[in-house]
Amino acid sequence: MNHPHNHKADLLTEITKGGFCKAAKLPMIVVIALLFFFISGAYVWAQSYEGRITPNVFVGNIEVGGLTPEEAREVLQSRADQIITSGIPIIFQGEQKTLPFATLVGTDLIEVLSFNIDGAVADMMAMHGNNPLTDTLIQLQSLAGPTRADIDLELTHETLKVLVRNAFPETETLSTNASFDLVYGANGWSAEVVEGTVGYEFQFEPFFEKLYSQLGTLNRSKIEIGISTVEPMVNKTDSVEQLNQALMILNNAPYQLAYESFTQELTAPQLAILLTPGDEGQVSFLEDEYLSWLFPIQAALNIESRDARLEIEDGRVVDFVHSRAGLQVEAELLKEALLETVRSQNDEVIEIAVAIDEPSVLTGDVNDLGITEILGTGTSSYRGSPWNRRQNIQNGVDLLNGRLIAPGETFSLIEALSPFTYENGYLPELVIKGDKIEPELGGGLCQIGTTTFRATMHAGLAVSERRNHSLVVFYYNDPSNGNPGTDATIYEPAPDYKFTNNTDSHVLFQAENLTDTSDLRFTFWGTSDGRKGSYSPPIVHRWIPVDETTYIETEDLEPGEETCQEAHIGADASFTYTVLSATGETEETLFESHYRPLPKICLVGVEEESEDEETKNSDDESEVDEEDELDTE
């Protein structure tokens, strides 16, 4: 008898014999194989980015993913150079101007903007994982979407504010507080209050926020700046309450001031000019008027402190300027004392507050300073310099020669050479600022910075702060091979050049101007501790060509007249500064310098535009900028 076939039993039998498991093994092996090949392929792909930035990384619209650090640095530096040398469009109430970030003073490009390109590239390279597995996972994740990177930057805010105000002159006006109208007549002093006025000032805070955000992605699209009203800090209502106090002060005048044998009176007519309503319910002094009144007192009493200045004569250190203690009238302390006295109607003589400034190096200390030998010398050539530049260089030499740097002291060239004024011996040069030609004081002092930098290295001293020039200029090429790379720029308030006397003895700064050969020679004297300082001849890694000539229309020149600044080729250079100690230890510092290519820039005189033409040109420029913005998105 045939029994019906039991398929379930067969299936159970097959399972118990492992047949089904055998059938399932084949796709499992395929999955494992595919997973192995995927992981292996991903690892190999990720390894191909070793030494390169991870994929899909952008700075603004610039893709740097997959580039080597050197390639990324070149691409980003090129865009940064363009922004710094060209500026950005800035708009105020529909009027568009160019905000410059660099000014060529003689042969020195002075910048108010700097980008930390090296830091940004280092941060992007740090996106790699610490081991092959995490690095592979990080790079796979990068395929999900672009990674946006920003570049850190520094802006010189106060200088930029001046440039904005120059671009839109007579826009900002200061608010004025309510004031007194004090008049002396037949019946004595009378007083009224004059209402203050509203002022207007640019909205710099949101402007700088937008500027930082935009420049951090190397975007030079136009930026709009607004303006705000500024109310007076002292109004008429508050001022009326102070009228009686002002009249009592005038009627109680004069007031007596003294310092030792020097005496001075503060009279009622003088007080009528100084007095103003205060913001704390009591009368105060107008600041500018107070300083004008104080000036003759300062001129009579102030004495500038002076360190002993030294020179080398027949191999011996002698002082050629004797030390002198200084005395300075304390303007703010004296103002407080005056206000306290006149408000209280006190008849006591007011003591003029002064500060005594003792010199740090006294004349009698010359033989105790340990200045016995040359530590190092730096040189540079200024051949071909115009007359004004030569005069500024000589003035800088005069201000530096004979200065002493104490052990542990950090010496600042900006501090030593300041103030940069006519009174301190500096002459101006005409410079191009945007579409304007303006005089600028102090051109040529980068020659001082460069020579000091080289003397520092030959003396084996510590370089505390140094920035290279922005341009390749033949004045600053190194004497060893004629290449750029060993220069240092200075410009108030920054950049500065600073070095530290890290020896145990004083260092004498001997500055010489060899006018016959147009050379500078700076020598540091002190006591050697056996160290030897030197630097390698600078190497130029690449030269960067310049763009075509840029023409800028200006109303500062006669129509058709043209004035130009010459082009400067760009470069990347480096050298190594080495200090060999007396014990044989070597300390090396690599200095890398980037020099921007600057095209020839010519200002061309044009006729003054009518208001209709200005509006049309502003509209045309806005259309061009809208296209630029699309390019950067």
C-alpha positions in Angstrom: 0.0 0.0 0.0 1.4 3.3 -1.0 1.5 6.0 1.7 1.4 9.6 0.8 4.8 11.3 0.7 5.6 13.3 3.8 7.3 16.5 2.4 7.6 18.0 5.9 9.6 15.0 7.1 11.9 15.3 4.1 12.5 19.0 4.9 13.2 18.1 8.5 15.6 15.4 7.4 17.3 17.9 5.0 17.7 20.4 7.8 19.1 17.8 10.2 21.6 16.8 7.6 22.7 20.5 7.1 21.6 20.8 3.5 19.7 24.1 4.1 22.7 25.5 6.0 24.9 24.6 3.1 22.6 26.5 0.8 22.6 29.6 3.0 26.4 29.7 3.2 26.9 30.8 -0.3 25.2 34.3 -0.1 26.8 34.8 3.4 30.2 34.3 1.8 29.3 36.8 -0.9 28.2 39.4 1.7 31.4 38.9 3.6 33.5 39.2 0.5 31.7 42.3 -0.7 32.1 43.8 2.8 35.8 43.0 2.7 36.2 44.5 -0.7 34.3 47.6 0.3 36.4 48.1 3.5 39.6 47.4 1.6 38.6 49.8 -1.2 37.6 52.5 1.3 40.8 52.1 3.1 42.9 52.3 -0.1 40.8 55.3 -1.2 41.3 57.1 2.1 45.0 56.3 2.1 45.2 58.1 -1.3 44.5 61.3 0.7 47.5 60.9 2.9 49.4 64.2 2.9 46.4 65.9 1.3 43.3 67.7 2.7 40.3 65.4 3.1 37.8 65.6 0.3 34.9 68.0 -0.1 36.4 70.8 2.0 35.7 74.4 0.9 36.7 77.9 1.9 33.9 80.0 0.5 33.6 78.9 -3.1 37.1 77.6 -3.3 37.5 73.8 -3.1 40.6 72.7 -1.4 39.7 69.1 -0.7 42.3 66.8 -2.2 45.0 69.4 -2.4 48.4 69.2 -0.7 49.1 71.8 1.9 51.4 73.6 -0.5 48.7 73.6 -3.3 46.0 74.8 -0.9 48.3 77.5 0.5 49.0 78.9 -3.0 45.3 78.9 -4.0 44.1 80.6 -0.8 47.0 83.0 -0.7 46.3 84.1 -4.3 42.7 85.0 -3.4 43.8 86.7 -0.2 46.4 88.8 -2.1 43.6 89.9 -4.5 41.4 91.0 -1.6 44.2 92.9 0.2 45.5 94.7 -2.9 42.1 95.4 -4.5 40.0 96.2 -1.4 36.2 95.6 -1.3 33.2 97.7 -2.4 31.4 99.5 0.5 28.0 101.1 0.1 26.5 103.9 2.1 23.0 105.1 1.3 23.3 103.9 -2.3 26.8 105.4 -2.9 29.5 102.9 -3.6 33.2 103.4 -2.8 36.2 101.0 -2.5 37.5 100.3 1.0 41.3 99.8 0.6 43.1 97.3 2.8 46.7 98.3 1.7 48.5 101.6 1.1 51.8 101.8 -0.8 54.0 104.3 1.2 57.1 104.7 -0.9 58.0 101.1 -1.5 56.3 99.8 1.7 52.9 98.3 1.3 51.1 99.0 4.6 48.2 96.7 5.3 45.2 96.8 7.7 44.2 93.2 7.0 46.1 90.0 7.4 45.0 86.4 6.9 46.3 83.4 8.8 46.6 81.1 5.7 49.1 78.8 7.3 46.9 78.3 10.3 43.8 77.5 8.2 45.7 74.9 6.1 47.1 73.3 9.3 43.5 73.1 10.7 42.3 71.5 7.5 45.1 68.9 7.5 44.2 68.2 11.1 40.7 66.9 10.0 42.4 63.6 9.3 41.9 60.9 12.0 44.5 59.7 14.5 44.6 56.2 13.0 43.8 54.5 9.7 40.3 53.3 10.8 39.1 56.7 12.1 40.7 58.5 9.2 38.8 56.2 6.7 35.5 56.8 8.6 36.1 60.6 8.6 36.7 60.7 4.9 33.7 58.5 4.1 31.6 61.0 6.2 32.9 63.9 4.1 31.1 62.5 1.1 27.8 63.2 2.7 28.2 67.0 2.1 30.8 69.8 1.9 32.8 70.9 4.9 33.1 74.6 5.2 36.3 76.1 6.6 37.0 79.7 7.6 40.3 81.6 7.7 41.3 83.6 10.8 42.1 87.2 10.1 43.2 90.4 11.8 41.9 93.8 11.1 43.2 97.2 12.3 39.9 98.6 13.4 40.8 102.2 14.1 42.6 102.6 10.7 39.7 101.0 8.9 37.3 103.4 10.6 39.4 106.3 9.3 39.3 104.8 5.8 35.5 104.5 5.9 35.2 108.1 7.1 37.6 109.2 4.3 35.5 107.4 1.8 32.3 109.2 2.9 33.5 112.5 4.3 31.3 114.9 6.2 28.8 112.1 7.0 29.6 111.6 10.7 29.0 114.5 13.0 29.6 114.5 16.8 26.7 115.1 19.1 27.1 118.1 21.3 26.0 118.3 24.9 24.0 121.2 26.3 26.4 124.0 27.2 26.7 127.2 29.2 26.6 130.7 27.7 28.5 132.6 30.3 28.7 136.4 29.8 30.2 139.1 32.0 28.2 142.4 32.0 27.6 145.5 34.1 25.8 143.5 36.7 28.4 140.7 36.8 28.2 137.2 35.4 25.0 135.9 33.8 24.4 132.4 32.5 22.1 130.6 30.1 21.9 127.0 28.8 22.3 126.3 25.1 20.6 123.1 23.9 22.8 120.3 22.6 22.6 118.8 19.2 22.1 115.2 17.9 25.0 113.6 16.1 25.4 110.8 13.5 27.9 108.0 13.5 28.6 104.9 11.3 27.3 101.6 12.6 30.8 100.0 12.8 29.9 97.1 15.1 27.6 95.3 12.6 29.8 96.4 9.8 32.9 94.7 11.3 30.8 91.5 12.1 29.8 91.3 8.5 33.3 92.1 7.3 34.9 89.3 9.5 32.3 86.8 8.4 32.7 87.6 4.7 36.5 87.9 4.6 36.9 84.7 6.6 35.6 82.9 3.5 37.7 85.1 1.1 34.6 86.7 -0.3 35.0 90.3 -1.5 31.3 91.1 -2.2 30.1 94.6 -1.4 29.2 95.4 2.2 26.7 98.1 3.2 27.2 100.3 6.2 24.5 102.1 8.1 24.4 105.2 10.3 22.9 105.8 13.7 21.8 109.0 15.6 23.6 109.8 18.8 21.8 111.8 21.5 23.6 114.2 23.7 24.8 112.7 27.0 23.9 116.0 28.9 20.5 117.6 28.0 19.2 121.1 28.7 17.0 120.0 31.7 20.0 118.6 33.6 22.1 121.6 32.7 19.7 124.2 34.1 20.1 122.7 37.5 23.9 123.4 37.4 23.6 127.1 36.4 23.9 128.4 40.0 27.0 126.3 40.7 28.7 127.7 37.6 27.9 131.3 38.6 29.3 130.7 42.2 32.5 129.3 40.7 32.9 132.3 38.5 32.2 134.8 41.3 34.7 133.0 43.6 37.6 133.2 41.0 40.5 133.5 40.7 42.0 130.2 42.0 45.7 129.8 42.7 47.9 126.9 41.6 51.6 126.2 42.5 54.4 123.7 42.1 57.5 124.7 44.2 58.3 128.2 43.0 56.1 128.1 39.9 52.6 129.7 40.3 49.6 130.1 38.0 46.2 131.7 38.3 42.9 130.3 37.0 40.8 133.4 36.3 37.0 133.8 35.8 37.3 134.6 32.1 39.3 131.4 31.7 36.7 129.4 33.7 34.0 130.8 31.5 35.6 129.0 28.6 36.3 125.8 30.5 33.0 125.2 32.4 30.4 122.9 31.0 27.4 121.0 32.4 28.5 117.6 33.7 26.8 114.2 33.3 26.8 113.5 37.1 24.9 116.6 38.2 27.9 118.8 38.8 29.8 121.2 36.5 32.9 119.9 34.7 35.5 121.1 32.2 35.5 120.8 28.4 38.3 118.4 27.6 39.9 120.2 24.6 39.6 123.6 26.3 41.1 122.3 29.5 44.1 120.8 27.6 44.6 124.2 25.8 44.6 126.0 29.1 47.0 123.5 30.6 49.5 123.6 27.7 51.5 126.7 29.0 51.9 125.0 32.4 53.1 121.8 30.9 55.5 123.8 28.7 56.9 125.5 31.7 57.2 122.4 34.0 57.5 119.3 31.8 61.0 117.8 31.4 61.5 114.7 29.3 63.3 111.9 31.0 66.6 110.9 29.3 68.7 107.8 29.7 72.4 108.1 29.3 73.2 107.5 25.6 76.4 105.8 24.7 78.8 105.5 21.8 82.0 103.6 21.0 85.0 105.9 20.8 88.4 104.4 20.1 87.1 101.0 21.2 85.9 102.5 24.5 82.3 103.1 25.7 81.6 106.8 26.5 78.4 108.6 27.2 77.6 111.3 24.7 74.2 112.2 26.2 74.0 112.6 30.0 71.1 111.1 31.8 68.3 113.3 33.2 65.3 112.7 35.4 62.0 113.7 33.9 59.0 115.5 35.2 55.4 115.4 33.8 52.4 117.4 34.9 49.6 114.8 35.7 46.8 116.4 33.6 44.0 114.1 34.9 45.0 114.4 38.5 45.3 118.1 38.3 41.9 118.3 36.6 40.3 116.3 39.5 41.9 118.6 42.0 40.8 121.7 40.2 37.2 120.5 40.0 37.1 119.5 43.6 38.4 123.0 44.6 36.1 125.1 42.5 33.0 123.1 43.2 33.6 123.4 47.0 34.6 127.1 46.6 37.8 126.3 48.5 40.4 129.2 48.6 43.4 127.0 49.3 46.3 126.9 46.8 46.0 123.9 44.4 49.1 121.8 44.3 50.0 121.0 40.6 50.2 117.2 40.4 53.4 115.9 38.8 55.1 112.6 38.2 58.9 112.1 38.4 60.3 109.8 35.8 63.8 108.5 36.7 66.1 107.4 33.9 66.8 103.7 33.7 70.4 104.2 32.8 72.4 106.8 34.7 75.5 108.6 33.4 77.7 107.1 36.2 76.7 103.6 35.3 78.7 103.5 32.0 81.6 101.4 33.3 79.3 98.9 35.1 77.2 97.8 32.1 79.5 95.1 30.8 79.7 96.5 27.3 83.0 95.2 26.0 82.6 93.6 22.6 80.6 93.3 19.4 77.8 90.8 19.5 76.6 91.1 15.9 76.2 93.5 13.0 73.4 93.9 10.4 73.5 95.9 7.1 71.3 97.0 4.3 71.5 99.3 1.3 69.1 102.2 0.5 70.8 103.2 -2.8 68.3 104.9 -5.1 66.1 106.2 -2.3 64.5 109.6 -2.9 65.5 112.6 -0.7 62.5 112.4 1.8 63.1 108.7 2.4 66.8 109.3 3.1 65.9 112.0 5.6 63.5 109.7 7.4 66.2 107.0 7.5 68.7 109.4 9.0 66.1 110.5 11.6 65.5 106.9 12.6 69.3 106.4 13.0 69.6 109.4 15.2 66.7 108.2 17.4 68.2 104.7 17.8 72.0 105.3 18.1 73.3 104.9 21.6 70.2 103.3 23.1 70.7 100.7 25.8 68.7 97.5 26.2 68.7 96.0 29.7 68.9 92.3 30.3 65.5 90.7 29.7 64.1 93.8 28.1 62.0 93.5 24.9 62.9 96.4 22.6 60.2 97.8 20.3 61.2 99.8 17.2 57.7 101.5 17.1 58.2 102.7 20.6 61.8 103.8 20.0 60.9 105.7 16.8 57.6 107.3 17.9 55.9 109.6 17.5 55.8 109.7 13.7 55.3 113.5 13.4 56.9 116.5 11.8 58.0 117.6 15.3 59.9 114.4 15.7 61.8 114.9 12.5 59.8 112.9 9.9 58.9 114.0 6.4 56.0 113.0 4.3 55.6 111.1 1.0 52.6 111.2 -1.3 50.8 107.9 -1.4 47.8 106.4 -3.2 44.9 105.5 -0.9 42.0 104.1 -3.0 41.3 106.9 -5.5 43.0 109.6 -3.4 46.5 110.9 -3.2 47.5 111.9 0.4 50.7 112.7 2.3 52.0 110.0 4.7 54.7 110.5 7.3 57.6 108.2 8.0 58.2 106.4 4.7 61.6 104.5 4.7 61.5 103.2 8.3 61.2 99.6 7.1 64.9 100.0 6.1 65.5 100.5 9.9 63.4 97.4 10.7 65.2 95.2 8.2 68.7 96.3 9.3 67.7 95.7 13.0 66.4 92.3 12.2 69.7 91.2 10.6 71.7 92.6 13.5 69.5 90.7 15.9 70.2 87.4 14.2 74.0 88.0 13.9 74.0 88.8 17.6 72.1 85.6 18.4 69.4 87.5 20.3 65.7 86.4 20.5 63.4 87.7 17.8 60.1 88.5 19.6 58.0 89.9 16.7 58.7 90.2 13.0 56.6 90.4 9.8 58.1 90.6 6.4 57.2 93.3 3.9 54.2 92.7 1.6 56.2 93.5 -1.5 59.6 92.4 -3.0 61.6 95.6 -2.9 65.3 95.7 -3.9 66.2 97.8 -0.9 65.6 94.9 1.3 67.1 92.0 -0.7 69.7 90.1 1.4 73.3 91.1 0.9 74.4 87.4 0.6 72.6 86.5 -2.6 70.3 89.4 -3.5 67.1 87.4 -2.7 64.2 88.6 -0.6 63.4 87.0 2.7 65.4 88.6 5.5 63.4 91.9 5.9 61.2 93.3 8.6 58.4 95.8 8.3 57.1 98.3 10.8 54.2 100.7 10.8 52.3 102.4 13.6 50.5 100.8 15.5 51.3 97.4 13.9 53.2 95.5 12.6 56.1 96.1 14.9 59.6 94.7 15.1 60.7 93.5 18.5 63.7 91.6 19.9 64.6 90.6 23.4 68.0 91.0 25.1 68.2 87.4 26.5 71.8 87.9 27.7 72.9 88.7 31.2 74.3 92.2 30.3 73.1 95.4 28.8 73.2 95.7 25.0 74.2 98.9 23.3 72.5 99.8 20.0 75.0 101.5 17.7 73.3 102.8 14.5 75.4 104.2 11.7 74.3 105.7 8.4 77.1 105.4 5.8 76.0 108.2 3.5 78.9 107.8 1.1 77.7 104.4 0.1 74.0 104.7 1.1 74.3 101.8 3.5 73.1 101.3 7.1 75.2 99.4 9.6 73.7 98.5 13.0 75.9 96.9 15.6 75.0 95.4 19.0 77.6 95.7 21.7 77.6 93.8 25.0 79.3 90.9 26.8 79.4 87.7 24.8 78.3 84.5 26.6 79.8 82.4 23.8 76.8 82.1 21.6 77.0 82.5 17.8 74.1 83.7 15.7 73.8 83.3 11.9 71.2 82.8 9.2 71.2 80.9 5.9 71.0 82.8 2.6 67.2 83.1 1.8 65.8 80.7 -0.8 63.0 81.8 -3.2 60.6 78.8 -3.7 58.5 80.5 -6.4 58.1 83.8 -8.2 54.5 85.1 -8.7 53.7 87.1 -11.8 51.7 90.4 -11.7 48.4 91.1 -13.3 47.8 93.8 -15.9 47.9 97.5 -15.1 45.0 98.8 -13.0 43.6 102.2 -13.8 41.6 104.1 -11.2 39.7 107.3 -11.9 40.2 110.2 -9.5 39.2 113.8 -9.1 42.4 114.6 -7.2 44.3 115.0 -10.5 43.6 117.3 -13.5 41.5 115.6 -16.2 43.8 113.4 -18.3 46.7 113.6 -15.8 48.1 110.3 -14.7 50.3 109.2 -11.8 51.4 105.6 -11.3 53.0 103.3 -8.8 55.3 100.6 -10.2 54.5 96.9 -10.3 56.1 94.4 -7.8 56.5 90.7 -8.6 55.4 88.3 -5.8 57.5 85.6 -4.2 57.6 82.9 -1.5 60.9 82.7 0.3 62.4 81.2 3.5 65.6 81.0 5.5 66.8 79.5 8.8 68.0 81.4 11.8 70.5 79.5 13.9 71.9 80.1 17.3 74.8 78.0 18.5 75.2 78.2 22.3 78.5 78.0 24.1 77.7 74.5 25.2 77.2 73.4 21.6 73.4 73.3 21.6 71.7 74.5 18.4 68.4 76.3 18.2 66.9 76.8 14.7 64.0 79.0 13.6 62.5 78.8 10.1 61.3 82.1 8.8 58.9 81.9 5.8 57.8 85.0 3.9 55.1 85.6 1.3 55.4 88.7 -0.9 52.2 89.8 -2.8 52.3 90.5 -6.5 51.2 94.0 -7.0 50.2 95.3 -10.5 51.1 98.7 -11.8 48.4 101.0 -10.5 47.7 104.3 -12.2 45.4 107.1 -11.1 43.8 108.9 -14.0 42.3 112.4 -13.5 38.7 112.8 -14.5 36.2 115.7 -14.4 34.0 115.9 -11.3 30.8 114.0 -11.8 27.3 115.4 -11.5 24.9 113.8 -9.1 23.0 112.1 -11.9 26.3 110.6 -13.3 27.3 109.4 -9.8 23.9 107.7 -9.4 24.2 106.0 -12.8 27.8 104.8 -12.1 26.8 103.5 -8.7 24.0 101.5 -10.3 26.4 100.1 -12.9 28.9 99.1 -10.2 26.1 97.4 -8.2 25.2 95.3 -11.2 28.8 94.2 -11.6 29.0 93.4 -7.9 25.9 91.3 -8.1 27.6 89.2 -10.7 30.7 88.9 -8.4 28.5 87.7 -5.6 27.0 85.0 -7.8 30.5 83.9 -8.6 31.3 83.5 -5.0 28.2 81.5 -4.0 
